[in-house]
Amino acid sequence: MFIFSSTLSFMLACILHVAAAPHPAPPGIRRADVSVVTQMTSTQLADLAPYTEFARAAYCSPTIVTGWQCGQACEAVPGFEVSLTGGDDDNIQYYYVGYWPTENTVVVAHEGTDPTQLLSDLTDADVLMEPLDPTLFPGVNSSVEVHSGFANEHALTASIILKEVKSLISQYNANSVTLVGHSLGGALAELDCVFMALNLPSSIAIKGVTYGTPRVGNPAWAALFDSLISDFQRTNNMKDIIPIVPGRFMGFSHVQGEVHIISDGYAVECPGNDDATDALCTIRSVPNILAGDILNHLGPYQGIYIGTIFCT
């Protein structure tokens, strides 16, 4: 609890430092009209459920994810075949890789932030940015910078995950890779999207679905991401405060693809990169953490809660 409070206090100090006045969005890719939102249909919302369950399962110990025996989350996506699990829930977040026959896709999922884990919280509180590792992200300009803690965490598993992804693509003739995660896991999945796009053949489609994802990098990162990844949804739940940190005043910017759950059964797709002007979008409805609710970070995401205590 102390660790969680320390991180929350850090974020509070950062937000209050600039809460007195609104801050303009940093330069980057912009949509033609950032004032128009689109309400999602019931079918679109239902289609998100398997990805939510994948993100939920990432919080489960590898001992039960192996064999896809992790309770409700695993039962909700029958037929999924796990081939690799890892992490220790401390120095390295849990993760798993497997094949989803229903969609002919390889799925990579990362565990998110557990408030009881010291290293995870310290990683979240590290707001320094750094260029991407050129060995993992070949050809990327050094002006593209991301959260140092996220980059370091991603580097710990990137190579072994890529090797497994390539193996599964070859084994099953899969035509896509799907990256999933919640919280810190969402940030890792966002990094994975670009990592996979740069290291796999262009014939392999890249899809990302994340939940409660903090800002990952600077506007140059957002521009790079948007140029490479067209199939991406980052879902924010109601008044969750995690998606508004680190602050834009620190030079961070979200990528495209916001889905904002307003209430059960009602969600909208928001345009732009952190610059939507509609009151239903997170940047407007949660202007600072005092206007938010940390409990919304856990869910419900259309009836599904995500976190260690919900691995049942």
C-alpha positions as CSV (number, residue, x, y, z in Angstrom):
1,M,0.0,0.0,0.0
2,F,2.9,2.3,0.8
3,I,4.4,1.8,-2.6
4,F,1.1,2.5,-4.4
5,S,0.7,5.7,-2.3
6,S,4.2,6.8,-3.1
7,T,3.5,6.5,-6.8
8,L,0.2,8.2,-6.6
9,S,1.7,11.1,-4.6
10,F,4.4,11.5,-7.3
11,M,1.7,11.7,-10.0
12,L,-0.3,14.1,-7.9
13,A,2.6,16.4,-7.5
14,C,3.3,16.4,-11.3
15,I,-0.3,17.1,-12.2
16,L,-0.9,19.7,-9.6
17,H,2.2,21.5,-10.9
18,V,0.3,22.3,-14.0
19,A,-3.4,22.0,-13.1
20,A,-3.9,25.7,-12.7
21,A,-4.0,26.2,-16.5
22,P,-4.6,24.0,-19.5
23,H,-1.6,23.0,-21.6
24,P,-1.6,22.9,-25.4
25,A,-1.1,19.5,-27.0
26,P,2.5,19.0,-28.3
27,P,3.1,19.0,-32.0
28,G,2.6,15.7,-33.9
29,I,0.2,13.9,-36.2
30,R,-3.2,15.5,-36.2
31,R,-6.6,14.3,-37.5
32,A,-8.7,16.5,-39.8
33,D,-11.3,17.0,-37.1
34,V,-10.5,16.3,-33.5
35,S,-14.0,17.4,-32.3
36,V,-15.9,14.4,-33.7
37,V,-16.3,11.2,-31.7
38,T,-18.0,8.0,-32.9
39,Q,-20.2,5.9,-30.6
40,M,-19.2,2.3,-30.7
41,T,-21.9,-0.3,-31.5
42,S,-22.7,-3.2,-29.2
43,T,-21.1,-5.6,-31.6
44,Q,-17.8,-3.6,-31.6
45,L,-17.8,-3.6,-27.8
46,A,-18.5,-7.3,-27.7
47,D,-15.6,-7.9,-30.1
48,L,-13.2,-6.4,-27.5
49,A,-14.0,-9.0,-24.9
50,P,-11.5,-11.7,-25.9
51,Y,-8.7,-9.1,-25.9
52,T,-9.7,-7.9,-22.5
53,E,-9.6,-11.5,-21.2
54,F,-6.1,-11.9,-22.7
55,A,-5.0,-8.8,-20.8
56,R,-6.6,-10.2,-17.6
57,A,-4.9,-13.6,-18.0
58,A,-1.5,-11.8,-18.2
59,Y,-1.7,-11.1,-14.4
60,C,-1.9,-14.9,-13.7
61,S,1.1,-16.9,-12.8
62,P,2.9,-18.7,-15.7
63,T,2.3,-21.9,-13.8
64,I,-1.4,-21.7,-14.6
65,V,-1.2,-19.8,-17.9
66,T,0.9,-22.7,-19.2
67,G,-1.7,-25.1,-20.5
68,W,-4.3,-22.2,-20.5
69,Q,-5.7,-23.2,-17.1
70,C,-6.1,-19.7,-15.6
71,G,-9.8,-19.9,-14.7
72,Q,-12.4,-17.5,-16.1
73,A,-10.1,-15.5,-18.3
74,C,-8.7,-18.6,-20.1
75,E,-12.1,-20.3,-20.3
76,A,-13.5,-17.2,-22.1
77,V,-11.1,-17.7,-25.0
78,P,-11.2,-21.5,-25.6
79,G,-8.7,-23.1,-28.0
80,F,-5.9,-20.7,-27.3
81,E,-2.5,-22.5,-27.3
82,V,0.2,-21.1,-25.1
83,S,3.7,-21.8,-26.2
84,L,5.9,-19.5,-24.0
85,T,5.4,-18.0,-20.6
86,G,7.8,-16.0,-18.5
87,G,8.5,-13.3,-15.9
88,D,8.7,-13.3,-12.1
89,D,6.2,-10.6,-11.2
90,D,9.1,-8.6,-9.9
91,N,12.1,-7.9,-12.0
92,I,10.2,-8.9,-15.1
93,Q,6.5,-8.6,-15.6
94,Y,4.7,-11.8,-16.4
95,Y,4.2,-12.4,-20.1
96,Y,3.0,-15.1,-22.4
97,V,3.0,-15.9,-26.1
98,G,0.6,-18.3,-28.0
99,Y,-1.4,-19.0,-31.0
100,W,-5.1,-18.1,-31.4
101,P,-6.6,-20.4,-34.1
102,T,-9.9,-18.5,-34.3
103,E,-8.1,-15.4,-35.6
104,N,-5.0,-17.2,-37.1
105,T,-2.9,-14.8,-35.0
106,V,0.0,-15.0,-32.6
107,V,-0.8,-13.2,-29.3
108,V,1.7,-11.6,-27.0
109,A,0.4,-10.3,-23.6
110,H,2.2,-8.5,-20.8
111,E,1.2,-8.2,-17.2
112,G,0.5,-4.7,-15.9
113,T,1.3,-2.8,-12.7
114,D,0.7,-4.5,-9.4
115,P,0.7,-1.9,-6.6
116,T,2.3,-4.4,-4.3
117,Q,5.4,-4.8,-6.5
118,L,8.2,-2.4,-5.7
119,L,10.0,-2.5,-9.0
120,S,6.9,-2.1,-11.1
121,D,6.0,1.1,-9.2
122,L,9.5,2.5,-9.5
123,T,9.4,1.8,-13.2
124,D,6.1,3.7,-13.5
125,A,7.5,6.6,-11.5
126,D,10.6,7.0,-13.8
127,V,9.6,9.8,-16.1
128,L,12.9,10.2,-18.0
129,M,12.8,9.6,-21.8
130,E,15.5,8.1,-24.0
131,P,15.9,7.2,-27.7
132,L,14.9,3.7,-28.8
133,D,17.5,1.0,-28.7
134,P,18.7,0.8,-32.4
135,T,19.4,-2.9,-32.1
136,L,15.7,-3.5,-31.2
137,F,14.2,-0.7,-33.3
138,P,16.4,-0.5,-36.4
139,G,16.3,2.6,-38.5
140,V,14.4,4.8,-36.0
141,N,15.6,8.4,-35.7
142,S,17.1,9.4,-32.4
143,S,14.5,12.1,-32.0
144,V,12.0,9.4,-31.2
145,E,12.0,9.0,-27.4
146,V,10.1,6.9,-25.0
147,H,9.7,6.5,-21.2
148,S,13.1,5.0,-19.9
149,G,11.5,2.6,-17.5
150,F,9.1,1.2,-20.2
151,A,12.0,0.9,-22.6
152,N,14.2,-0.9,-20.1
153,E,11.4,-3.3,-19.1
154,H,10.6,-4.0,-22.8
155,A,14.2,-4.8,-23.6
156,L,14.3,-7.5,-21.0
157,T,12.0,-9.8,-23.0
158,A,11.9,-8.4,-26.5
159,S,14.4,-10.8,-28.1
160,I,13.0,-14.0,-26.6
161,I,9.4,-13.0,-27.4
162,L,10.3,-12.1,-31.0
163,K,12.0,-15.5,-31.5
164,E,8.9,-17.2,-30.3
165,V,6.6,-15.1,-32.4
166,K,8.6,-15.9,-35.5
167,S,8.5,-19.6,-34.6
168,L,4.7,-19.6,-34.3
169,I,4.2,-17.7,-37.5
170,S,6.2,-20.3,-39.3
171,Q,4.6,-23.2,-37.5
172,Y,1.0,-22.1,-38.1
173,N,1.3,-19.9,-41.1
174,A,-0.2,-17.1,-39.0
175,N,-0.9,-13.9,-40.9
176,S,-0.9,-11.4,-37.9
177,V,0.5,-10.7,-34.5
178,T,-1.7,-9.2,-31.7
179,L,-0.2,-7.3,-28.8
180,V,-2.2,-6.9,-25.6
181,G,-1.7,-5.5,-22.1
182,H,-3.1,-3.4,-19.3
183,S,-1.4,-0.5,-17.5
184,L,2.3,-1.0,-17.6
185,G,1.5,-4.1,-19.8
186,G,-0.3,-1.8,-22.2
187,A,2.8,0.4,-22.5
188,L,4.9,-2.7,-23.2
189,A,2.3,-3.8,-25.8
190,E,2.5,-0.4,-27.5
191,L,6.2,-0.7,-27.7
192,D,5.8,-4.2,-29.0
193,C,3.6,-3.0,-31.9
194,V,6.4,-0.9,-33.4
195,F,9.1,-3.5,-32.4
196,M,7.2,-6.2,-34.3
197,A,6.5,-4.0,-37.3
198,L,10.2,-3.2,-37.7
199,N,11.3,-6.8,-37.2
200,L,8.7,-8.9,-39.0
201,P,7.9,-9.2,-42.8
202,S,5.5,-6.5,-44.0
203,S,3.1,-9.3,-44.9
204,I,2.4,-9.8,-41.2
205,A,-0.4,-7.6,-39.9
206,I,0.1,-5.9,-36.5
207,K,-2.8,-5.4,-34.2
208,G,-2.7,-3.8,-30.7
209,V,-5.3,-3.6,-28.0
210,T,-4.4,-2.0,-24.7
211,Y,-6.2,-1.0,-21.5
212,G,-5.5,1.9,-19.1
213,T,-2.3,2.7,-20.9
214,P,-0.1,5.6,-19.7
215,R,1.6,7.8,-22.2
216,V,4.6,6.0,-23.6
217,G,6.7,8.5,-25.5
218,N,7.1,12.0,-27.1
219,P,5.3,13.4,-30.2
220,A,7.9,11.9,-32.5
221,W,7.1,8.5,-31.0
222,A,3.4,9.1,-31.6
223,A,4.0,10.1,-35.2
224,L,6.2,7.0,-35.8
225,F,3.6,4.7,-34.2
226,D,0.7,6.2,-36.2
227,S,2.7,5.8,-39.4
228,L,3.3,2.1,-38.8
229,I,0.3,0.8,-36.9
230,S,-3.2,1.4,-38.2
231,D,-5.0,-1.3,-36.2
232,F,-4.8,-0.2,-32.6
233,Q,-7.2,0.5,-29.8
234,R,-6.2,1.9,-26.4
235,T,-9.2,1.6,-24.1
236,N,-9.6,4.0,-21.2
237,N,-12.2,3.3,-18.6
238,M,-14.4,6.1,-17.3
239,K,-12.4,8.4,-15.0
240,D,-9.1,6.3,-14.9
241,I,-6.2,8.6,-14.1
242,I,-3.4,6.4,-15.5
243,P,-4.0,7.4,-19.1
244,I,-3.3,11.0,-18.3
245,V,0.3,10.4,-17.0
246,P,3.1,11.1,-17.5
247,G,1.9,14.6,-18.2
248,R,2.0,16.3,-21.6
249,F,4.0,19.1,-19.9
250,M,6.8,16.6,-19.6
251,G,6.9,16.1,-23.3
252,F,4.7,13.0,-23.6
253,S,2.0,12.3,-26.1
254,H,-0.5,9.5,-26.7
255,V,-0.7,7.7,-30.0
256,Q,-4.0,7.4,-31.9
257,G,-6.8,4.9,-31.2
258,E,-8.5,6.0,-28.0
259,V,-11.6,4.1,-27.0
260,H,-13.2,5.7,-24.0
261,I,-15.7,3.7,-21.9
262,I,-18.2,6.2,-20.5
263,S,-20.5,3.7,-18.8
264,D,-21.5,0.1,-19.1
265,G,-22.5,-0.5,-22.8
266,Y,-21.5,3.0,-23.9
267,A,-18.2,3.9,-25.3
268,V,-16.8,6.3,-28.0
269,E,-13.9,6.3,-30.3
270,C,-11.9,9.5,-29.9
271,P,-9.9,11.1,-32.8
272,G,-6.4,12.6,-32.7
273,N,-3.3,12.1,-30.6
274,D,-4.2,13.4,-27.1
275,D,-5.8,16.5,-28.6
276,A,-9.5,15.5,-28.9
277,T,-11.8,18.4,-28.1
278,D,-15.0,16.5,-27.3
279,A,-16.0,16.4,-23.6
280,L,-16.4,12.6,-23.8
281,C,-12.7,12.0,-24.5
282,T,-10.3,11.3,-21.6
283,I,-8.1,14.4,-22.2
284,R,-11.2,16.5,-21.5
285,S,-13.2,14.4,-19.0
286,V,-10.1,13.8,-16.8
287,P,-8.1,17.0,-17.0
288,N,-6.1,16.1,-13.9
289,I,-6.0,13.3,-11.3
290,L,-8.2,15.2,-8.9
291,A,-11.0,14.7,-11.5
292,G,-10.3,11.0,-11.8
293,D,-10.8,7.7,-9.9
294,I,-7.9,5.3,-9.6
295,L,-10.3,2.4,-9.1
296,N,-11.5,2.8,-12.6
297,H,-8.1,1.6,-13.7
298,L,-9.1,-1.9,-12.7
299,G,-12.4,-1.8,-14.6
300,P,-15.0,-2.8,-15.4
301,Y,-14.0,-3.0,-19.0
302,Q,-17.5,-3.9,-20.3
303,G,-18.0,-6.1,-17.2
304,I,-14.4,-7.4,-17.0
305,Y,-12.0,-6.4,-14.2
306,I,-8.2,-6.6,-14.8
307,G,-5.6,-7.1,-12.2
308,T,-3.9,-9.6,-10.0
309,I,-6.8,-10.1,-7.7
310,F,-9.0,-10.8,-10.7
311,C,-7.0,-13.8,-11.9
312,T,-9.7,-16.4,-11.0
